[in-house]
Amino acid sequence: MKIAIVGAGIIGVTTAWELAADGHEVSVFERRGAAAEESSFANAGVVAPGYVTPWAAPGMRGKVLRSLLSKHGAIKVRWPLAARDIGFMARWQKACKLETYLANRTRMQRLAFYSRQRLHEIVEAREMVYERSDGYLVLLRSKREQKLVQPGLDVLRAAGTVFREINADEARLVEPALSADTSLACAIHLPEDEVGNCRQFALLLKWEAEALGAQFHFNCDLAPLTRAAPTSLQLAGGSDAVRYDAVVMCAGLDSAKLLRPLGLRIPLAPVHGHSVSANIREPLNAPRSAVMDERFKVAITRLGLRVRVAGSAEIGGAPDQLNPAALQTLYKVLHDWFPGAATLQSGVQQWKGARPMLPDGPPVLGASGIPGVWLNLGHGSSGWALSCGSARVLADLIGARDPGVDLEGLGVERLTLGH
Ligand SMILES: Cc1cc2nc3c(=O)[nH]c(=O)nc-3n(C[C@H](O)[C@H](O)[C@H](O)COP(=O)(O)OP(=O)(O)OC[C@H]3O[C@@H](n4cnc5c(N)ncnc54)[C@H](O)[C@@H]3O)c2cc1C
């Protein structure tokens, strides 16, 4: 089949590779000059399937309100708020019901475990080097936090996730550079989880896809799809329409706008986050792999010769304006746990990115309801962890094969049928 993919973020690139590997004639269109320049550019890089959960969770409203009042709060609502953001928050609130949350968490984790397995298959067969390391350590600063995470640990147990609850001394054996000056009640160690450079992986897999015949067209800003010819693509600035047998929408946040003329209303909203990447000054003072500060919801990860600190969740606000308060929190948490690990005087990359978030949590995978138009979008805070599995699922569905994972609740109908 002649298949077009819109968007070359981590979702578009993995989808291109799977479809090219299946023997399709694949063309990818990306408005930027390279792959993974938007949400997939500088994320935390964590692949921890047991921690892939919806942000729409019971008690979330209280958490948001408390966060608004706290200087280093993890979730913020910022001015200006678009109508889209207000609609998103209303639907988000609805999805916070316990029953809905539990069902969505199961769906997301199922896909996340499948995705990690697919990631390993891809990497092992090709020996790709993308600054990866093994292990994820969740740091709990107080006994109160230790108590609060217990229901979450029951879920990990039920899902068969390999983890250990360890004390502060044991945590310092896993991550010897953890500062002794910051109080640590205990930690959760997940040895099978990992961290890797999502952008680097995307660039490597793009080459692999090209080797299989996929063509990438950069600096191509596509116009929204049309009702009259939904599988014909045109540039936003005007060009002849080119028809494909199938189009896969992987345009992250912009997918909603591109699909709207087809009558599909996808309630995607940007939830902005920040990251800081800096060169390691002294490897002995740096993390070996990935840690997550549960109180501040900030991840600190080792990516080759750099350390990356990522966090903050902002609804609303200006997409391209860094928020100094959010960055300050990242520097504070880095200093709390790994003082002296990084050179912060020069060569620091500060980034703001948008998580393409759906209000209930899971992404949308599969047929759109319009013949020839397929969807792989809305991966929110876990797009890297879900990418390889989502791409394989899409390729199986297009090839009319049974996907290797249960897709219940991942289709677009859940958003359009007023659920
Ligand atoms: C601070 C932060 C930390 C994160 N940490 C993690 C983590 O640790 N683990 C994890 O799994 N996930 C994490 N994420 C989430 C993850 O980064 C995203 O879910 C993922 O990058 C989404 O990928 P995507 O391909 O859907 O979107 P993008 O990477 O945004 O790709 C979409 C592409 O479509 C292109 N496009 C849009 N419109 C058009 C058009 N009209 N024509 C042509 N091209 C178009 C865009 O230019 C873009 O390149 C984090 C996100 C943030 C912000």
The ligand as a MOL file (V3000), in Angstrom:
LIG
                    3D

  0  0  0     0  0            999 V3000
M  V30 BEGIN CTAB
M  V30 COUNTS 53 58 0 0 0
M  V30 BEGIN ATOM
M  V30 1 C 8.7570 17.6730 29.9840 0
M  V30 2 C 8.3030 16.3870 29.3270 0
M  V30 3 C 8.7860 15.1740 29.7930 0
M  V30 4 C 8.3550 13.9780 29.2220 0
M  V30 5 N 8.8790 12.8060 29.6710 0
M  V30 6 C 8.4920 11.6330 29.1060 0
M  V30 7 C 9.0390 10.3950 29.5450 0
M  V30 8 O 9.9100 10.3630 30.4190 0
M  V30 9 N 8.6140 9.2450 28.9600 0
M  V30 10 C 7.6450 9.2430 27.9750 0
M  V30 11 O 7.2600 8.1750 27.5240 0
M  V30 12 N 7.1260 10.4060 27.5130 0
M  V30 13 C 7.5180 11.5960 28.0570 0
M  V30 14 N 6.9810 12.7760 27.6070 0
M  V30 15 C 5.9110 12.7250 26.5870 0
M  V30 16 C 6.4440 12.5290 25.1760 0
M  V30 17 O 7.5040 13.4210 24.9360 0
M  V30 18 C 5.3080 12.7490 24.1560 0
M  V30 19 O 4.2070 11.9550 24.4830 0
M  V30 20 C 5.7560 12.3670 22.7400 0
M  V30 21 O 6.9150 13.0590 22.3880 0
M  V30 22 C 4.6550 12.6490 21.7140 0
M  V30 23 O 5.1440 12.2600 20.4500 0
M  V30 24 P 4.3610 12.5960 19.1110 0
M  V30 25 O 5.1460 12.0040 18.0130 0
M  V30 26 O 2.9330 12.2660 19.2680 0
M  V30 27 O 4.3890 14.2000 19.0420 0
M  V30 28 P 5.5680 15.2120 18.4170 0
M  V30 29 O 6.8630 14.7110 18.8600 0
M  V30 30 O 5.1190 16.5410 18.7550 0
M  V30 31 O 5.4110 14.8950 16.8840 0
M  V30 32 C 4.3740 15.4140 16.0820 0
M  V30 33 C 5.0090 15.9570 14.8220 0
M  V30 34 O 4.0020 16.3560 13.9100 0
M  V30 35 C 4.4660 17.4770 13.2070 0
M  V30 36 N 3.3390 18.1960 12.6310 0
M  V30 37 C 2.3260 18.7940 13.2770 0
M  V30 38 N 1.4910 19.3730 12.4060 0
M  V30 39 C 1.9890 19.1320 11.1680 0
M  V30 40 C 1.5690 19.4970 9.8570 0
M  V30 41 N 0.4570 20.2310 9.6470 0
M  V30 42 N 2.3070 19.0760 8.8100 0
M  V30 43 C 3.4340 18.3420 9.0050 0
M  V30 44 N 3.8820 17.9920 10.2250 0
M  V30 45 C 3.1650 18.3740 11.3040 0
M  V30 46 C 5.1740 18.2910 14.2900 0
M  V30 47 O 6.0790 19.2190 13.7420 0
M  V30 48 C 5.8550 17.2010 15.1060 0
M  V30 49 O 7.1750 16.9630 14.7050 0
M  V30 50 C 7.3980 13.9940 28.1570 0
M  V30 51 C 6.9370 15.2160 27.6660 0
M  V30 52 C 7.3720 16.4090 28.2390 0
M  V30 53 C 6.8680 17.7010 27.6950 0
M  V30 END ATOM
M  V30 BEGIN BOND
M  V30 1 1 1 2
M  V30 2 1 2 3
M  V30 3 2 2 52
M  V30 4 2 3 4
M  V30 5 1 4 5
M  V30 6 1 4 50
M  V30 7 2 5 6
M  V30 8 1 6 7
M  V30 9 1 6 13
M  V30 10 2 7 8
M  V30 11 1 7 9
M  V30 12 1 9 10
M  V30 13 2 10 11
M  V30 14 1 10 12
M  V30 15 2 12 13
M  V30 16 1 13 14
M  V30 17 1 14 15
M  V30 18 1 14 50
M  V30 19 1 15 16
M  V30 20 1 16 17
M  V30 21 1 16 18
M  V30 22 1 18 19
M  V30 23 1 18 20
M  V30 24 1 20 21
M  V30 25 1 20 22
M  V30 26 1 22 23
M  V30 27 1 23 24
M  V30 28 2 24 25
M  V30 29 1 24 26
M  V30 30 1 24 27
M  V30 31 1 27 28
M  V30 32 2 28 29
M  V30 33 1 28 30
M  V30 34 1 28 31
M  V30 35 1 31 32
M  V30 36 1 32 33
M  V30 37 1 33 34
M  V30 38 1 33 48
M  V30 39 1 34 35
M  V30 40 1 35 36
M  V30 41 1 35 46
M  V30 42 1 36 37
M  V30 43 1 36 45
M  V30 44 2 37 38
M  V30 45 1 38 39
M  V30 46 1 39 40
M  V30 47 2 39 45
M  V30 48 1 40 41
M  V30 49 2 40 42
M  V30 50 1 42 43
M  V30 51 2 43 44
M  V30 52 1 44 45
M  V30 53 1 46 47
M  V30 54 1 46 48
M  V30 55 1 48 49
M  V30 56 2 50 51
M  V30 57 1 51 52
M  V30 58 1 52 53
M  V30 END BOND
M  V30 END CTAB
M  END
